[in-house]
Amino acid sequence: MSTPLSNGDKRLFLLDAYALIYRAYFSFIRNPRINSQKLNTSAAFGFTLTLLELIKREHPTHLAVVFDKGAPAERLQLHAEYKANRQETPEDLRSNVPYIRRIIDAFNIPVIESEGYEADDVIGTLAKQAEQEGYTTYMVTPDKDFGQLVTERSLIYKPGRSGAPPEVLGPAEVCARWGLQHPGQVRDILGLMGDASDNIPGIPGIGEKTAIKLVQQFGSLEGVIAGADQLKGKQQENVLAFADQGRMSKELATIVTDVPVKLDHHALHLDPPDGEKVREVFGELEFRSLLKTVLGEDAPPEAVPAAAAARKKVTPKAQMSMFGEEDPATPPAHAEHGGPLGDLSTTPHDYRIAATEHEQLELARHLAGLKKFCVDTETDGLDPRKAALVGISFSWKANEGWYVPVPADPAGAMHVVGRFAKALTDPHITKVGQNMKYDMHVLDRYGARIAGPGFDTMLAHFLLEADLRHGMDYMAETLLHYRPQPITDLIGPAGKGQKTMREVPVELAAEYAAEDADITWQLHELLGPRLAHVRMNDLFNDVEMPLVRVLADMESEGIRLDVHALHAFSKELGHQIEKLQEKIIGACGVPFNIDSPKQLGDVLFETLKLGGEKPKKTRTGQYQTSEDVLSAMAHEHPVIPMILDYRSLRKLKGTYVDTLPAAVDPADGRIRTNFRQAVVPTGRLSSDDPNLQNIPVRTEEGRKIRKAFVPRDAHYALLSADYSQIELRIIAHMSGDHHMQEAFRQGLDIHAATAAKVFNTPIGEVTREQRSRAKAVNFGIAYGQGAFGLSQNLGIPRAEAQGIISGYFAEFPGVKAYMDHTIAFCRKHGYVQTLMGRRRYLPDIASANNTVRAAAERVAINAPMQGTAADIIKVAMIHIHGKLQREKMRSRLLLQVHDELVFDCHHEEEEELKKLVKALMEGALKLDVPLVVDMNVGKNWLEAH
């Protein structure tokens, strides 16, 4: 119903404020947006995105946001319990409402509300008035109740989700949705079925499908009551007994259209936003990207440093006497919140260039005499293993920095870097950096292997605030109240014509690069004490920082990929896909594009008549053909499993088989991934470019991809070492549960042992089904799974699932006590932690909203286990890597995939490597139950695993 309107048409958009705010908040429930002040800004951010997208897409002439201002007295008189059972508004949502009102005000959009009326009623009234004034009105809401108001000139506008287009509903769409003759019958359906969210009772025993059927048959709620004699059994009895309740429910669900508000053409006209107000509220919320979208700027002017003129001029000939100076008159000042005072854009900076050999040697000598300094590299590209070094910057005191230009020719570059090798490789000097793995890769290639203790500000911030962002610019703005110079100021925006740092004049490059080192140094001074305060120094210094070098070396090694094998597999998959296409089209009886969701839906649900009476549809009216929908109806027709197989093979071929060869380095035939330490809040490593931690293993065809990962040459094999059920062993240790610990100590099959306990069966008589159910419970417990989740997982009734869980906790009381204690601890302290002290902050644990609180409780149960598993394998990697180097072994650690390590194993070192790996992995952390590692060697990864 989205007919384009001419430029002369008046288009009024009325936004149902709380419906959109709730929708925005819950769309971020699994990954909330938290700013540096620990404010959950999800609701304000999501609402603003919806508003901006609407304005950009629809170009409204008139617009208003409508808020509730209480429920009409008539409704409360009719039914005192109206809306009484609504859950309390989540604190994080409620705290956003004042900001949202300020955002609306900053956009010069009127807020309309009327005392004693809900937003529905105000919108209904204004839409009715607007229709008489020649407007086309769009009621912006996801609320189905608005269907009763729809006319040819008053439409429902449902904003899209996750990039999907909005849905516009007119009379035809509403009638099709409910199977009605006219939109007004929506009130009759609501009166019959009720509305649990508003505590509208309806008539017992009548749900949505039955209500629709009855209204189609009798025309209205009153018609259903009058024709009750045509109904049968309990339904007839309920309609007659609860007729008055049904009439009341219809009246409660009816949106009134005579609220005392008046359409104000001038006030509703959409005007440009107030820039100052937008800057102020977006600055407080830290909506930097939205600020650029709205005003075309990155930050409020007062937070943006002036250009180079505001800083001390960069001079290529600096006085070396500055090296040792301390200025007691200007120590770094700190505000009460712990960050530096003021706006540093006007603070003098002493950034210098060491351009000559003499200057560089003097700088290098000074660095070699320091206890710690910050180092940062500038390159002409993003890939640290290929990009050429353009310059190196150093800092060891706030507001000061040095920049060393590096020539383009390799010999000259090696010579310059060599002057600083002593300081960089000194094992006693602490090196400070931001994302230091990048700098390690770059400097390794120029003969300066960074050694000694390290302090990576990205990783320090990750430990302190795992759910926030950890880029230098973000931390500088939120912690130092300083906005660094954007790289685009120097090289231009991304795309054709963008320069490299090599092309930037050295004076400008020095200003930019020295600033990076200076800001990183200041962040290190701020974050170091905070790590100590929360007692995570050991985790940082003994685990995260040593792991940086391990990961850098693993990435440099890479792993050999048999490209020819993948090409052959690609052809094989292509033939299988073609055969499946023929079978699918033959089974359906009509030619169609299987990759088109629309065509597939039409064939399945219209041609073959699958999916029952009312197949699921998307918001745009297409039939749903997602994997979960098709899997649920796999029994309805033989073509459904074929379609699922077809999709699986297509994804396998496109995502992995055809993609991985392109990532291989042609120089050595090896593929290299990027391991990321500061992404997964539990501490687990992730991998990208390409992601080698997500190679499929559940299907036979998927496992074949691992066959293409092979040893470096004929002198090597691949060794895989995998922790056995590590998270369950951690549960056993943390909970102290005697039965679970004893099963692990005796080396029993933990799932069979669990089944024996839960189902009261001797372990030797446990059936395959009982073991499968026990396994689901064991792993479900680790993720805080309840009865509903278990019932979905096993395909059993919820009551049966609850019985299994109750039996589990009765036999393993220590596990239940541990879970209850963990949640109580989190509720009191606001965080949970691993055995090694890694914290996960969960402010939603105290939420009054059941959904939000339950999600936080599940994370609270899982995070210590998954995080401890991550810590354990990191410790093992550090110890193994160090041992391989000290013993000068030829075998190398190549990959980490969840609980598995993969090695290039030299044939002559196989037994030694197995013994070393087993001892160091199983001894990484002392638990009350044994850690067990399964190992195998093979001529490819599949065989080794």
Solvent accessible surface area in square Angstrom, and as a share of the most:
residue,aa,sasa,rsa
1,M,75,0.34
2,S,81,0.52
3,T,94,0.55
4,P,123,0.77
5,L,50,0.25
6,S,75,0.48
7,N,160,0.82
8,G,71,0.68
9,D,37,0.19
10,K,71,0.30
11,R,30,0.11
12,L,0,0.00
13,F,0,0.00
14,L,0,0.00
15,L,0,0.00
16,D,7,0.04
17,A,0,0.00
18,Y,63,0.24
19,A,26,0.20
20,L,4,0.02
21,I,0,0.00
22,Y,73,0.28
23,R,29,0.10
24,A,6,0.05
25,Y,4,0.01
26,F,62,0.26
27,S,64,0.41
28,F,46,0.19
29,I,42,0.21
30,R,233,0.85
31,N,120,0.61
32,P,41,0.26
33,R,73,0.27
34,I,32,0.16
35,N,8,0.04
36,S,22,0.14
37,Q,120,0.53
38,K,114,0.48
39,L,38,0.19
40,N,7,0.04
41,T,3,0.02
42,S,1,0.00
43,A,0,0.00
44,A,0,0.00
45,F,18,0.08
46,G,7,0.07
47,F,1,0.01
48,T,0,0.00
49,L,73,0.36
50,T,20,0.12
51,L,0,0.00
52,L,29,0.14
53,E,83,0.37
54,L,4,0.02
55,I,40,0.20
56,K,154,0.65
57,R,108,0.39
58,E,31,0.14
59,H,135,0.60
60,P,8,0.05
61,T,40,0.23
62,H,16,0.07
63,L,1,0.00
64,A,0,0.00
65,V,0,0.00
66,V,0,0.00
67,F,0,0.00
68,D,50,0.26
69,K,83,0.35
70,G,44,0.42
71,A,26,0.20
72,P,4,0.03
73,A,59,0.46
74,E,107,0.48
75,R,14,0.05
76,L,79,0.39
77,Q,151,0.67
78,L,66,0.33
79,H,36,0.16
80,A,84,0.65
81,E,92,0.41
82,Y,15,0.06
83,K,50,0.21
84,A,63,0.49
85,N,88,0.45
86,R,124,0.45
87,Q,91,0.40
88,E,99,0.44
89,T,37,0.22
90,P,1,0.01
91,E,71,0.32
92,D,32,0.17
93,L,0,0.00
94,R,110,0.40
95,S,46,0.30
96,N,0,0.00
97,V,17,0.10
98,P,78,0.49
99,Y,50,0.19
100,I,0,0.00
101,R,79,0.29
102,R,85,0.31
103,I,0,0.00
104,I,0,0.00
105,D,72,0.37
106,A,1,0.00
107,F,10,0.04
108,N,68,0.35
109,I,8,0.04
110,P,33,0.21
111,V,52,0.30
112,I,32,0.16
113,E,55,0.25
114,S,12,0.08
115,E,133,0.59
116,G,25,0.24
117,Y,49,0.19
118,E,8,0.04
119,A,1,0.01
120,D,26,0.13
121,D,0,0.00
122,V,0,0.00
123,I,0,0.00
124,G,2,0.02
125,T,3,0.02
126,L,1,0.01
127,A,3,0.03
128,K,105,0.44
129,Q,48,0.21
130,A,0,0.00
131,E,61,0.27
132,Q,141,0.63
133,E,85,0.38
134,G,38,0.36
135,Y,0,0.00
136,T,5,0.03
137,T,0,0.00
138,Y,11,0.04
139,M,0,0.00
140,V,0,0.00
141,T,0,0.00
142,P,48,0.30
143,D,43,0.22
144,K,80,0.34
145,D,12,0.06
146,F,0,0.00
147,G,1,0.01
148,Q,18,0.08
149,L,27,0.14
150,V,6,0.04
151,T,50,0.29
152,E,110,0.49
153,R,83,0.30
154,S,3,0.02
155,L,7,0.03
156,I,5,0.03
157,Y,5,0.02
158,K,52,0.22
159,P,13,0.08
160,G,23,0.22
161,R,100,0.36
162,S,125,0.81
163,G,81,0.78
164,A,36,0.28
165,P,63,0.40
166,P,25,0.16
167,E,35,0.16
168,V,17,0.10
169,L,26,0.13
170,G,0,0.00
171,P,23,0.15
172,A,70,0.55
173,E,51,0.23
174,V,3,0.01
175,C,23,0.14
176,A,80,0.62
177,R,117,0.43
178,W,6,0.02
179,G,27,0.26
180,L,18,0.09
181,Q,154,0.69
182,H,91,0.41
183,P,19,0.12
184,G,16,0.15
185,Q,4,0.02
186,V,0,0.00
187,R,82,0.30
188,D,5,0.03
189,I,0,0.00
190,L,1,0.00
191,G,0,0.00
192,L,0,0.00
193,M,47,0.21
194,G,3,0.03
195,D,18,0.10
196,A,85,0.66
197,S,64,0.41
198,D,13,0.07
199,N,37,0.19
200,I,8,0.04
201,P,52,0.32
202,G,0,0.00
203,I,3,0.01
204,P,52,0.33
205,G,78,0.75
206,I,11,0.05
207,G,39,0.37
208,E,59,0.27
209,K,161,0.68
210,T,39,0.23
211,A,0,0.00
212,I,14,0.07
213,K,137,0.58
214,L,6,0.03
215,V,1,0.01
216,Q,99,0.44
217,Q,105,0.47
218,F,37,0.15
219,G,28,0.27
220,S,30,0.20
221,L,0,0.00
222,E,82,0.37
223,G,21,0.20
224,V,0,0.00
225,I,21,0.11
226,A,88,0.69
227,G,7,0.07
228,A,2,0.01
229,D,113,0.59
230,Q,116,0.52
231,L,15,0.08
232,K,174,0.74
233,G,57,0.55
234,K,131,0.56
235,Q,59,0.26
236,Q,52,0.23
237,E,97,0.43
238,N,15,0.08
239,V,0,0.00
240,L,105,0.52
241,A,74,0.58
242,F,73,0.30
243,A,12,0.09
244,D,108,0.56
245,Q,50,0.22
246,G,0,0.00
247,R,104,0.38
248,M,36,0.16
249,S,0,0.00
250,K,29,0.12
251,E,97,0.44
252,L,3,0.01
253,A,7,0.05
254,T,33,0.19
255,I,11,0.06
256,V,46,0.27
257,T,42,0.24
258,D,116,0.60
259,V,5,0.03
260,P,103,0.65
261,V,28,0.16
262,K,176,0.75
263,L,15,0.07
264,D,72,0.37
265,H,78,0.35
266,H,163,0.73
267,A,47,0.37
268,L,2,0.01
269,H,87,0.39
270,L,38,0.19
271,D,66,0.34
272,P,103,0.65
273,P,48,0.30
274,D,49,0.25
275,G,21,0.20
276,E,118,0.53
277,K,88,0.37
278,V,0,0.00
279,R,47,0.17
280,E,105,0.47
281,V,1,0.01
282,F,2,0.01
283,G,34,0.32
284,E,81,0.36
285,L,1,0.01
286,E,20,0.09
287,F,2,0.01
288,R,49,0.18
289,S,73,0.47
290,L,8,0.04
291,L,2,0.01
292,K,112,0.47
293,T,97,0.56
294,V,32,0.18
295,L,51,0.26
296,G,59,0.57
297,E,45,0.20
298,D,48,0.25
299,A,6,0.05
300,P,18,0.11
301,P,80,0.50
302,E,124,0.56
303,A,36,0.28
304,V,51,0.29
305,P,15,0.09
306,A,54,0.41
307,A,81,0.63
308,A,50,0.39
309,A,103,0.80
310,A,32,0.25
311,R,17,0.06
312,K,106,0.45
313,K,165,0.70
314,V,15,0.08
315,T,55,0.32
316,P,63,0.40
317,K,159,0.67
318,A,13,0.10
319,Q,129,0.57
320,M,38,0.17
321,S,83,0.53
322,M,45,0.20
323,F,20,0.08
324,G,60,0.57
325,E,91,0.41
326,E,141,0.63
327,D,68,0.35
328,P,124,0.78
329,A,85,0.66
330,T,93,0.54
331,P,90,0.57
332,P,82,0.52
333,A,56,0.43
334,H,100,0.45
335,A,21,0.16
336,E,187,0.84
337,H,113,0.51
338,G,24,0.23
339,G,1,0.01
340,P,17,0.11
341,L,104,0.52
342,G,55,0.53
343,D,54,0.28
344,L,17,0.08
345,S,7,0.05
346,T,105,0.61
347,T,39,0.23
348,P,94,0.59
349,H,1,0.00
350,D,18,0.10
351,Y,1,0.01
352,R,24,0.09
353,I,2,0.01
354,A,0,0.00
355,A,52,0.40
356,T,59,0.35
357,E,94,0.42
358,H,118,0.53
359,E,14,0.06
360,Q,5,0.02
361,L,63,0.31
362,E,45,0.20
363,L,0,0.00
364,A,10,0.08
365,R,144,0.53
366,H,40,0.18
367,L,0,0.00
368,A,31,0.24
369,G,68,0.66
370,L,39,0.20
371,K,180,0.76
372,K,80,0.34
373,F,0,0.00
374,C,0,0.00
375,V,1,0.00
376,D,23,0.12
377,T,10,0.06
378,E,14,0.06
379,T,14,0.08
380,D,51,0.26
381,G,31,0.30
382,L,168,0.84
383,D,54,0.28
384,P,23,0.14
385,R,61,0.22
386,K,139,0.59
387,A,8,0.06
388,A,34,0.26
389,L,1,0.01
390,V,10,0.06
391,G,0,0.00
392,I,0,0.00
393,S,0,0.00
394,F,1,0.00
395,S,0,0.00
396,W,37,0.13
397,K,50,0.21
398,A,19,0.15
399,N,41,0.21
400,E,34,0.15
401,G,1,0.01
402,W,11,0.04
403,Y,2,0.01
404,V,0,0.00
405,P,34,0.21
406,V,4,0.02
407,P,50,0.31
408,A,70,0.54
409,D,75,0.39
410,P,102,0.64
411,A,80,0.62
412,G,20,0.19
413,A,2,0.02
414,M,90,0.40
415,H,116,0.52
416,V,11,0.06
417,V,0,0.00
418,G,43,0.41
419,R,48,0.17
420,F,1,0.00
421,A,25,0.19
422,K,154,0.65
423,A,1,0.01
424,L,0,0.00
425,T,49,0.28
426,D,32,0.17
427,P,82,0.52
428,H,156,0.70
429,I,7,0.04
430,T,31,0.18
431,K,0,0.00
432,V,0,0.00
433,G,0,0.00
434,Q,29,0.13
435,N,58,0.30
436,M,1,0.01
437,K,21,0.09
438,Y,49,0.19
439,D,3,0.02
440,M,14,0.06
441,H,5,0.02
442,V,0,0.00
443,L,0,0.00
444,D,43,0.22
445,R,93,0.34
446,Y,25,0.10
447,G,57,0.55
448,A,0,0.00
449,R,95,0.35
450,I,7,0.04
451,A,35,0.27
452,G,37,0.35
453,P,71,0.45
454,G,15,0.14
455,F,21,0.09
456,D,1,0.01
457,T,0,0.00
458,M,39,0.17
459,L,1,0.01
460,A,0,0.00
461,H,5,0.02
462,F,2,0.01
463,L,4,0.02
464,L,17,0.08
465,E,38,0.17
466,A,13,0.10
467,D,64,0.33
468,L,19,0.10
469,R,128,0.47
470,H,18,0.08
471,G,37,0.36
472,M,24,0.11
473,D,70,0.37
474,Y,14,0.05
475,M,0,0.00
476,A,0,0.00
477,E,35,0.16
478,T,10,0.06
479,L,20,0.10
480,L,0,0.00
481,H,74,0.33
482,Y,2,0.01
483,R,25,0.09
484,P,3,0.02
485,Q,43,0.19
486,P,29,0.18
487,I,61,0.31
488,T,63,0.36
489,D,95,0.49
490,L,11,0.05
491,I,24,0.12
492,G,20,0.19
493,P,107,0.67
494,A,93,0.72
495,G,53,0.51
496,K,213,0.90
497,G,73,0.70
498,Q,70,0.31
499,K,82,0.35
500,T,51,0.30
501,M,11,0.05
502,R,77,0.28
503,E,104,0.47
504,V,10,0.06
505,P,71,0.45
506,V,58,0.33
507,E,85,0.38
508,L,83,0.41
509,A,3,0.02
510,A,0,0.00
511,E,7,0.03
512,Y,27,0.10
513,A,0,0.00
514,A,0,0.00
515,E,0,0.00
516,D,18,0.09
517,A,0,0.00
518,D,0,0.00
519,I,0,0.00
520,T,3,0.02
521,W,15,0.05
522,Q,14,0.06
523,L,0,0.00
524,H,10,0.05
525,E,66,0.29
526,L,11,0.06
527,L,1,0.00
528,G,19,0.18
529,P,87,0.54
530,R,80,0.29
531,L,1,0.00
532,A,48,0.37
533,H,149,0.67
534,V,21,0.12
535,R,180,0.66
536,M,1,0.00
537,N,56,0.29
538,D,106,0.55
539,L,3,0.01
540,F,2,0.01
541,N,77,0.39
542,D,88,0.46
543,V,1,0.00
544,E,0,0.00
545,M,14,0.06
546,P,44,0.28
547,L,0,0.00
548,V,1,0.01
549,R,32,0.12
550,V,3,0.02
551,L,0,0.00
552,A,1,0.01
553,D,23,0.12
554,M,3,0.01
555,E,2,0.01
556,S,50,0.32
557,E,40,0.18
558,G,4,0.03
559,I,0,0.00
560,R,94,0.34
561,L,7,0.03
562,D,45,0.23
563,V,37,0.21
564,H,153,0.68
565,A,42,0.33
566,L,2,0.01
567,H,91,0.41
568,A,61,0.47
569,F,14,0.06
570,S,15,0.10
571,K,144,0.61
572,E,72,0.32
573,L,0,0.00
574,G,17,0.16
575,H,111,0.50
576,Q,51,0.23
577,I,11,0.06
578,E,98,0.44
579,K,130,0.55
580,L,25,0.13
581,Q,62,0.28
582,E,126,0.57
583,K,125,0.53
584,I,0,0.00
585,I,56,0.28
586,G,58,0.56
587,A,39,0.30
588,C,6,0.04
589,G,62,0.60
590,V,50,0.29
591,P,119,0.75
592,F,26,0.11
593,N,74,0.38
594,I,8,0.04
595,D,69,0.36
596,S,23,0.15
597,P,74,0.46
598,K,110,0.47
599,Q,79,0.35
600,L,0,0.00
601,G,0,0.00
602,D,43,0.22
603,V,10,0.06
604,L,0,0.00
605,F,14,0.06
606,E,86,0.39
607,T,69,0.40
608,L,39,0.20
609,K,153,0.65
610,L,17,0.09
611,G,23,0.23
612,G,59,0.57
613,E,174,0.78
614,K,127,0.54
615,P,29,0.18
616,K,134,0.57
617,K,107,0.45
618,T,56,0.33
619,R,89,0.33
620,T,75,0.44
621,G,43,0.41
622,Q,68,0.30
623,Y,31,0.12
624,Q,55,0.25
625,T,10,0.06
626,S,54,0.35
627,E,121,0.54
628,D,102,0.53
629,V,21,0.12
630,L,0,0.00
631,S,55,0.35
632,A,76,0.59
633,M,11,0.05
634,A,33,0.26
635,H,155,0.69
636,E,69,0.31
637,H,44,0.20
638,P,101,0.63
639,V,0,0.00
640,I,0,0.00
641,P,56,0.35
642,M,40,0.18
643,I,0,0.00
644,L,37,0.19
645,D,78,0.40
646,Y,1,0.01
647,R,71,0.26
648,S,56,0.36
649,L,15,0.08
650,R,112,0.41
651,K,133,0.56
652,L,11,0.06
653,K,51,0.21
654,G,46,0.44
655,T,66,0.38
656,Y,21,0.08
657,V,1,0.00
658,D,65,0.34
659,T,65,0.38
660,L,4,0.02
661,P,20,0.13
662,A,92,0.71
663,A,43,0.33
664,V,20,0.11
665,D,37,0.19
666,P,127,0.80
667,A,94,0.73
668,D,66,0.34
669,G,24,0.23
670,R,16,0.06
671,I,1,0.00
672,R,43,0.16
673,T,4,0.03
674,N,51,0.26
675,F,3,0.01
676,R,86,0.31
677,Q,8,0.04
678,A,14,0.11
679,V,68,0.39
680,V,43,0.25
681,P,35,0.22
682,T,14,0.08
683,G,0,0.00
684,R,31,0.11
685,L,9,0.04
686,S,17,0.11
687,S,5,0.03
688,D,42,0.22
689,D,119,0.62
690,P,23,0.15
691,N,62,0.32
692,L,2,0.01
693,Q,15,0.07
694,N,88,0.45
695,I,7,0.04
696,P,35,0.22
697,V,61,0.35
698,R,225,0.82
699,T,70,0.41
700,E,118,0.53
701,E,37,0.17
702,G,0,0.00
703,R,87,0.32
704,K,58,0.25
705,I,0,0.00
706,R,11,0.04
707,K,101,0.43
708,A,2,0.01
709,F,0,0.00
710,V,19,0.11
711,P,12,0.08
712,R,71,0.26
713,D,63,0.33
714,A,92,0.71
715,H,116,0.52
716,Y,27,0.10
717,A,8,0.07
718,L,0,0.00
719,L,0,0.00
720,S,3,0.02
721,A,0,0.00
722,D,38,0.20
723,Y,9,0.04
724,S,24,0.15
725,Q,55,0.24
726,I,3,0.02
727,E,18,0.08
728,L,1,0.00
729,R,17,0.06
730,I,0,0.00
731,I,1,0.01
732,A,0,0.00
733,H,39,0.18
734,M,35,0.16
735,S,19,0.12
736,G,45,0.44
737,D,4,0.02
738,H,120,0.54
739,H,69,0.31
740,M,0,0.00
741,Q,13,0.06
742,E,57,0.26
743,A,7,0.06
744,F,6,0.02
745,R,117,0.43
746,Q,109,0.49
747,G,65,0.63
748,L,73,0.36
749,D,64,0.33
750,I,1,0.01
751,H,4,0.02
752,A,13,0.10
753,A,11,0.08
754,T,0,0.00
755,A,0,0.00
756,A,16,0.13
757,K,76,0.32
758,V,25,0.14
759,F,55,0.23
760,N,140,0.72
761,T,27,0.16
762,P,81,0.51
763,I,76,0.38
764,G,75,0.72
765,E,115,0.51
766,V,26,0.15
767,T,72,0.42
768,R,220,0.80
769,E,105,0.47
770,Q,42,0.19
771,R,81,0.30
772,S,57,0.37
773,R,42,0.16
774,A,2,0.01
775,K,85,0.36
776,A,14,0.11
777,V,4,0.02
778,N,0,0.00
779,F,75,0.31
780,G,8,0.08
781,I,4,0.02
782,A,0,0.00
783,Y,112,0.43
784,G,12,0.11
785,Q,50,0.22
786,G,38,0.37
787,A,14,0.11
788,F,113,0.47
789,G,22,0.21
790,L,2,0.01
791,S,9,0.06
792,Q,126,0.56
793,N,89,0.46
794,L,44,0.22
795,G,69,0.66
796,I,20,0.10
797,P,88,0.55
798,R,149,0.54
799,A,83,0.65
800,E,69,0.31
801,A,0,0.00
802,Q,84,0.37
803,G,44,0.42
804,I,11,0.06
805,I,13,0.07
806,S,58,0.37
807,G,21,0.20
808,Y,1,0.00
809,F,35,0.15
810,A,77,0.60
811,E,56,0.25
812,F,4,0.02
813,P,79,0.50
814,G,15,0.15
815,V,0,0.00
816,K,77,0.33
817,A,61,0.47
818,Y,26,0.10
819,M,20,0.09
820,D,71,0.37
821,H,119,0.53
822,T,10,0.06
823,I,27,0.14
824,A,56,0.44
825,F,56,0.23
826,C,0,0.00
827,R,106,0.39
828,K,164,0.70
829,H,86,0.39
830,G,22,0.22
831,Y,23,0.09
832,V,4,0.02
833,Q,77,0.34
834,T,10,0.06
835,L,74,0.37
836,M,58,0.26
837,G,16,0.16
838,R,8,0.03
839,R,26,0.09
840,R,40,0.14
841,Y,65,0.25
842,L,14,0.07
843,P,90,0.57
844,D,22,0.12
845,I,3,0.02
846,A,62,0.48
847,S,7,0.05
848,A,38,0.29
849,N,10,0.05
850,N,74,0.38
851,T,77,0.45
852,V,1,0.01
853,R,65,0.24
854,A,37,0.29
855,A,28,0.22
856,A,5,0.04
857,E,38,0.17
858,R,110,0.40
859,V,48,0.28
860,A,0,0.00
861,I,9,0.05
862,N,15,0.08
863,A,5,0.04
864,P,5,0.03
865,M,1,0.00
866,Q,22,0.10
867,G,0,0.00
868,T,0,0.00
869,A,1,0.01
870,A,2,0.01
871,D,0,0.00
872,I,0,0.00
873,I,1,0.01
874,K,1,0.00
875,V,14,0.08
876,A,0,0.00
877,M,0,0.00
878,I,29,0.14
879,H,86,0.38
880,I,0,0.00
881,H,22,0.10
882,G,15,0.14
883,K,69,0.29
884,L,6,0.03
885,Q,92,0.41
886,R,167,0.61
887,E,87,0.39
888,K,176,0.74
889,M,9,0.04
890,R,116,0.42
891,S,0,0.00
892,R,89,0.33
893,L,6,0.03
894,L,1,0.01
895,L,4,0.02
896,Q,5,0.02
897,V,8,0.04
898,H,90,0.40
899,D,31,0.16
900,E,5,0.02
901,L,0,0.00
902,V,0,0.00
903,F,0,0.00
904,D,1,0.01
905,C,1,0.00
906,H,15,0.06
907,H,91,0.41
908,E,135,0.60
909,E,15,0.07
910,E,46,0.20
911,E,125,0.56
912,E,88,0.40
913,L,0,0.00
914,K,55,0.23
915,K,158,0.67
916,L,16,0.08
917,V,0,0.00
918,K,85,0.36
919,A,63,0.49
920,L,47,0.23
921,M,0,0.00
922,E,49,0.22
923,G,56,0.54
924,A,11,0.09
925,L,44,0.22
926,K,183,0.78
927,L,9,0.05
928,D,77,0.40
929,V,4,0.03
930,P,61,0.38
931,L,10,0.05
932,V,51,0.29
933,V,7,0.04
934,D,85,0.44
935,M,51,0.23
936,N,72,0.37
937,V,31,0.18
938,G,5,0.05
939,K,138,0.59
940,N,14,0.07
941,W,0,0.00
942,L,53,0.26
943,E,77,0.34
944,A,1,0.01
945,H,101,0.45
